[in-house]
Amino acid sequence: MHPREFIEKNITQLLQKDGYVGVALSEGVKASLRYFDNQPVFRPGKCFDDCLAVGKREAKSYKRLMDQQLKKAEQDAKAAAKQKQPVRGRNERLRPAAC
C-alpha cells in the first residue's frame, strides 16, 4: 500500500470515528493529503500524526461552518413562518368569522 493510500484510508476511519461526516470528512482528508504532498520533510515518526492533526483541524472548521449555516437556515425558516401570521395593529378590531 502506498503511503498516500494509507493516510487517506486511516484518516478517513479516524475522522468518521470522531463523528465527522459529509463535506467535513472529505475536506479533512483532502487537507491531510495536501499537507502530505506539500511537506518536504517530516519529523521522525510523526508523518501520520501531523497529517491527522491537519485533517482534524480542517474537518472541525468545516463542521463549525456547516452548523452555523444550518442554524441560520432554521432561524430564517422561523422568521418566514412568523411573517405569514397576520399581525394586528392596536386600532384593528377582531372580526367574527363569516358563516
Contacts in CASP RR format, 6 or more apart in sequence:
PFRMAT RR
TARGET T0000
AUTHOR 0000-0000-0000
METHOD contacts of the structure
MODEL  1
MHPREFIEKNITQLLQKDGYVGVALSEGVKASLRYFDNQPVFRPGKCFDD
CLAVGKREAKSYKRLMDQQLKKAEQDAKAAAKQKQPVRGRNERLRPAAC
1 9 0 8 1.000
3 36 0 8 1.000
3 47 0 8 1.000
4 33 0 8 1.000
4 36 0 8 1.000
4 37 0 8 1.000
6 48 0 8 1.000
7 32 0 8 1.000
7 33 0 8 1.000
7 36 0 8 1.000
7 48 0 8 1.000
7 51 0 8 1.000
8 29 0 8 1.000
8 32 0 8 1.000
8 33 0 8 1.000
10 48 0 8 1.000
11 28 0 8 1.000
11 29 0 8 1.000
11 32 0 8 1.000
11 51 0 8 1.000
11 52 0 8 1.000
11 55 0 8 1.000
12 25 0 8 1.000
12 29 0 8 1.000
14 52 0 8 1.000
15 24 0 8 1.000
15 25 0 8 1.000
15 28 0 8 1.000
15 29 0 8 1.000
15 55 0 8 1.000
15 56 0 8 1.000
15 59 0 8 1.000
16 25 0 8 1.000
18 56 0 8 1.000
18 59 0 8 1.000
20 28 0 8 1.000
20 59 0 8 1.000
20 63 0 8 1.000
23 62 0 8 1.000
23 66 0 8 1.000
24 59 0 8 1.000
24 60 0 8 1.000
24 62 0 8 1.000
24 63 0 8 1.000
24 66 0 8 1.000
25 59 0 8 1.000
27 58 0 8 1.000
27 59 0 8 1.000
27 62 0 8 1.000
28 54 0 8 1.000
28 55 0 8 1.000
28 56 0 8 1.000
28 58 0 8 1.000
28 59 0 8 1.000
28 62 0 8 1.000
29 55 0 8 1.000
30 58 0 8 1.000
31 54 0 8 1.000
31 55 0 8 1.000
31 57 0 8 1.000
31 58 0 8 1.000
31 59 0 8 1.000
32 51 0 8 1.000
32 52 0 8 1.000
32 54 0 8 1.000
32 55 0 8 1.000
32 58 0 8 1.000
33 51 0 8 1.000
35 50 0 8 1.000
35 51 0 8 1.000
35 54 0 8 1.000
35 55 0 8 1.000
36 47 0 8 1.000
36 51 0 8 1.000
39 50 0 8 1.000
42 50 0 8 1.000
43 50 0 8 1.000
88 94 0 8 1.000
END
